[in-house]
Amino acid sequence: MTESICVVGLGLMGRPIARTLQAAGYQVSGWNRSPLPADVIVGLPLRPTLGEAARSAVLILSLTDSSAVDEVLARLRPHLRSGHLVIDMGTSDPSRSRDHAARLAARGIAWVDAPVSGGPEGAAKGSLAIMVGGSEVDVARARPMLEKLGRVVRVGEAGTGDMMKVVNQVIVGLTLETVAEALTLAEKIGLDPRAVRTAVAGGFADSKLLQIHGDRMIARSYIPGGRVRSQLKDLLLAQALASRVSAHLPHLQSAITLYRTLVTRGEGDLDHSAVHKLLWETGRAARRGTTNRVATTRPAAKSKPAKTRATTKKTRAAKSRGRPSKT
């Protein structure tokens, strides 16, 4: 007998998670903080309140960040009872996940943090990488439904799933920057950027990010799978963790600067592959600026001080008369 599930948060990830579990035979409903267009939730029963959502035995949270998780859990808490299972599938602050787990465990409520990598496509195909933190008992209960969504690896107790996801996001964020730089260079030196993907396929430089996100960069198609602002949020979590353990991660800092610049420019809702857009446009601006400086800056003409010339004439005159000069 399968457990009833309510997916709390029906955004880019929540919707395919709900539909994949629904297709696997689970009784699935959903709840969202804001109204959704009817066409994106066809066939998915919606719960009007969190009280109604809590009638399901399992609550899967797919929310934007730790603050959203805090807010929704605070509203859910009066409706939760012993025996409930809460699974957080977003990327949250590990310390806050440990706090949530401890408070819920005191009431007999199970907690599992199970952030994912693979994007909406992976959720729809059931091919996500799922990094799980929680007690062995709680993870064993969550595993059957999570395995419908992808490959499940328990990495430790509550909070460790989020820690592993932060590590994952360092790899993703920095690799996206690397791919963006490489494709920008290729195109600017006259290579077909599509040929880059073909030429390095199967070699050490190949990756899913090059093949999938590289294609988006080449096409200048930044329709969001993973948003820029979400990538920045995850890298800032990594920065905070690194600071706590005195880890020096210089390339993490450069990536944060790039993603923060995109958010500042009002492009935080683009796909995180838009780091390529920033590099391409920044390169053109820098080149124009350099050209202008070269064209308008001329070396200053060298001139000898008037006093020096006068002194030199005086010295020559003195020598011609055979007397030493006064200088």
LINFENHU-V14811 format. One record per residue. N is the residue number from 1. SS is DSSP state (H for helix, E for strand, C for the rest). OMEGA is omega in whole degrees, 0 to 359 (999 if undefined). Layout:
n = [N;N]
ss = [SS;SS]
omega = [OMEGA;OMEGA]
This chain:
n = [1;2;3;4;5;6;7;8;9;10;11;12;13;14;15;16;17;18;19;20;21;22;23;24;25;26;27;28;29;30;31;32;33;34;35;36;37;38;39;40;41;42;43;44;45;46;47;48;49;50;51;52;53;54;55;56;57;58;59;60;61;62;63;64;65;66;67;68;69;70;71;72;73;74;75;76;77;78;79;80;81;82;83;84;85;86;87;88;89;90;91;92;93;94;95;96;97;98;99;100;101;102;103;104;105;106;107;108;109;110;111;112;113;114;115;116;117;118;119;120;121;122;123;124;125;126;127;128;129;130;131;132;133;134;135;136;137;138;139;140;141;142;143;144;145;146;147;148;149;150;151;152;153;154;155;156;157;158;159;160;161;162;163;164;165;166;167;168;169;170;171;172;173;174;175;176;177;178;179;180;181;182;183;184;185;186;187;188;189;190;191;192;193;194;195;196;197;198;199;200;201;202;203;204;205;206;207;208;209;210;211;212;213;214;215;216;217;218;219;220;221;222;223;224;225;226;227;228;229;230;231;232;233;234;235;236;237;238;239;240;241;242;243;244;245;246;247;248;249;250;251;252;253;254;255;256;257;258;259;260;261;262;263;264;265;266;267;268;269;270;271;272;273;274;275;276;277;278;279;280;281;282;283;284;285;286;287;288;289;290;291;292;293;294;295;296;297;298;299;300;301;302;303;304;305;306;307;308;309;310;311;312;313;314;315;316;317;318;319;320;321;322;323;324;325;326;327]
ss = [C;C;C;C;E;E;E;E;C;C;C;C;C;H;H;H;H;H;H;H;H;H;H;C;C;C;C;E;E;E;E;C;C;C;C;C;C;H;H;H;C;C;C;C;E;E;C;C;C;H;H;H;H;C;C;C;C;E;E;E;E;C;C;C;C;H;H;H;H;H;H;H;H;H;H;H;H;H;H;C;C;C;C;C;E;E;E;E;C;C;C;C;C;H;H;H;H;H;H;H;H;H;H;H;H;C;C;C;C;E;E;E;E;E;E;E;E;C;H;H;H;H;H;H;H;C;C;E;E;E;E;E;E;C;C;H;H;H;H;H;H;H;H;H;H;H;C;C;C;E;E;E;E;E;E;E;C;C;C;H;H;H;H;H;H;H;H;H;H;H;H;H;H;H;H;H;H;H;H;H;H;H;H;H;H;H;H;H;C;C;C;C;H;H;H;H;H;H;H;H;C;C;C;C;C;C;C;H;H;H;H;H;H;H;H;H;H;H;H;C;C;C;C;C;C;C;E;H;H;H;H;H;H;H;H;H;H;H;H;H;H;H;H;H;C;C;C;C;C;H;H;H;H;H;H;H;H;H;H;H;H;H;H;H;C;C;C;C;C;C;E;H;H;H;H;H;H;H;H;H;H;H;H;H;H;H;H;H;H;H;H;H;H;H;H;H;C;C;C;C;C;C;C;C;C;H;H;H;H;H;H;H;H;H;H;H;H;H;H;H;H;C;C;C;C;C;C]
omega = [182;179;176;185;168;177;183;185;186;178;183;180;184;182;179;175;181;184;179;177;177;180;179;176;178;174;190;171;181;174;179;183;181;180;180;175;185;186;182;182;178;177;180;180;179;174;185;182;176;174;176;179;183;173;175;182;183;177;177;179;176;190;191;184;183;180;177;177;178;183;183;178;178;179;180;191;180;184;182;181;176;182;175;172;177;179;178;183;173;176;186;176;183;182;178;176;177;178;178;182;182;181;181;180;179;179;178;181;183;179;173;170;187;178;189;171;181;174;180;179;179;178;181;182;184;184;180;164;187;184;194;172;181;178;180;181;182;179;178;178;183;189;183;180;179;180;173;183;180;182;186;175;174;183;178;183;183;181;183;174;178;177;180;179;177;176;177;184;172;179;182;184;181;178;176;178;180;179;180;180;182;181;176;178;182;183;183;177;172;177;172;183;177;179;178;181;181;186;184;182;179;178;182;182;182;177;174;181;176;185;185;182;175;177;178;180;182;182;186;180;186;174;192;161;168;186;177;185;177;177;178;179;181;179;176;172;178;179;180;178;180;180;181;184;178;176;180;184;187;181;173;180;180;178;178;180;181;182;178;178;178;179;180;179;180;183;182;181;173;174;183;172;179;172;176;178;180;181;181;183;178;178;179;181;180;181;178;180;180;180;180;181;180;184;187;182;179;179;180;179;181;178;179;178;182;183;180;180;181;179;180;178;181;180;180;181;181;180;181;178;177;179;176;181;173;180;999]
